[in-house]
């Protein structure tokens, strides 16, 4: 390949498409989250928890790509959103969504 790419994300996207770029983004994001838990002493690095991060990464990649498509973000920005949501994980995304929903639709205590 003699093509000259301006960014690493452009090269990865040209070689493997947006799915490869988002896949790398979510894997690195979940790995960063896992390493944070290891540093706090809550996990071992090579424990069964590391295997459990794979389905979370895959699910958050699908969720993040849908949110990015709904917003209409272009490729490098959508990868950043996907990786950010993957780092937050399902619980973090739920908290983020709940705060956004409360701000947008009234923010009551949920009891009417």
C-alpha positions as CSV (number, residue, x, y, z in Angstrom):
1,X,0.0,0.0,0.0
2,X,1.6,3.2,-1.1
3,X,-1.3,5.4,0.0
4,X,-0.4,8.2,2.4
5,X,-2.8,8.6,5.3
6,X,-3.1,11.7,7.4
7,X,-4.1,9.9,10.6
8,X,-3.9,6.4,12.1
9,X,-7.7,6.1,12.2
10,X,-7.8,6.8,8.4
11,X,-5.3,4.1,7.8
12,X,-7.1,1.5,10.0
13,X,-10.4,2.5,8.4
14,X,-9.0,2.1,4.9
15,X,-7.5,-1.3,5.7
16,X,-10.4,-2.9,7.6
17,X,-13.3,-0.5,7.6
18,X,-15.2,1.3,10.3
19,X,-16.0,-2.0,12.1
20,X,-12.3,-2.7,12.7
21,X,-11.7,0.8,13.9
22,X,-14.6,0.6,16.3
23,X,-13.6,-2.8,17.4
24,X,-10.2,-1.7,18.4
25,X,-11.7,1.3,20.1
26,X,-14.0,-0.7,22.3
27,X,-11.4,-3.3,23.1
28,X,-8.9,-0.7,24.3
29,X,-11.6,1.2,26.2
30,X,-12.7,-1.9,28.1
31,X,-9.0,-2.8,28.7
32,X,-8.4,0.7,30.2
33,X,-11.4,0.2,32.5
34,X,-10.2,-3.3,33.5
35,X,-6.7,-2.0,34.2
36,X,-8.2,0.7,36.5
37,X,-10.0,-2.0,38.5
38,X,-6.7,-4.0,38.7
39,X,-4.9,-1.0,40.0
40,X,-7.5,-0.5,42.7
41,X,-7.0,-4.2,43.7
42,X,-10.5,-5.2,42.8
43,X,-9.4,-7.7,40.2
44,X,-6.5,-9.7,38.9
45,X,-5.3,-8.8,35.5
46,X,-5.4,-12.3,34.0
47,X,-8.6,-13.5,35.8
48,X,-12.0,-14.6,34.5
49,X,-13.2,-11.0,34.6
50,X,-11.1,-10.3,31.6
51,X,-13.0,-12.8,29.5
52,X,-16.3,-11.3,30.7
53,X,-15.3,-7.9,29.3
54,X,-15.5,-9.3,25.7
55,X,-19.4,-9.5,25.5
56,X,-19.6,-6.1,27.2
57,X,-17.2,-4.6,24.6
58,X,-19.2,-6.2,21.7
59,X,-22.6,-5.0,23.1
60,X,-21.3,-1.5,23.8
61,X,-19.9,-1.3,20.2
62,X,-23.3,-2.0,18.8
63,X,-25.0,0.4,21.2
64,X,-22.4,3.1,20.6
65,X,-22.5,2.8,16.8
66,X,-26.3,3.1,16.9
67,X,-26.1,6.3,19.0
68,X,-23.4,7.7,16.7
69,X,-25.6,6.9,13.6
70,X,-28.6,8.5,15.3
71,X,-26.6,11.7,16.1
72,X,-25.0,11.6,12.6
73,X,-21.4,11.6,13.6
74,X,-18.7,11.1,10.9
75,X,-16.2,8.2,11.3
76,X,-13.4,9.4,13.6
77,X,-15.9,11.1,15.9
78,X,-18.2,8.1,16.0
79,X,-15.3,5.9,17.0
80,X,-14.5,8.2,19.9
81,X,-18.2,8.1,21.0
82,X,-18.2,4.3,20.7
83,X,-15.0,4.0,22.7
84,X,-16.3,6.4,25.4
85,X,-19.5,4.5,25.8
86,X,-17.6,1.2,25.9
87,X,-15.4,2.7,28.7
88,X,-18.5,3.6,30.7
89,X,-20.0,0.2,30.1
90,X,-23.7,-0.6,30.6
91,X,-24.1,0.9,34.0
92,X,-22.3,4.1,33.1
93,X,-24.3,4.4,30.0
94,X,-27.5,3.9,32.0
95,X,-26.5,6.7,34.4
96,X,-25.6,9.0,31.5
97,X,-29.0,8.3,29.8
98,X,-30.9,8.8,33.0
99,X,-29.3,12.2,33.7
100,X,-30.0,13.2,30.0
101,X,-33.6,12.0,30.2
102,X,-34.3,13.8,33.5
103,X,-32.8,17.0,32.2
104,X,-34.8,16.8,28.9
105,X,-38.1,15.6,30.2
106,X,-38.6,17.3,33.6
107,X,-36.3,15.6,36.1
108,X,-39.0,14.6,38.6
109,X,-38.4,11.8,41.0
110,X,-40.2,9.3,38.7
111,X,-43.3,9.1,40.9
112,X,-46.3,11.0,39.5
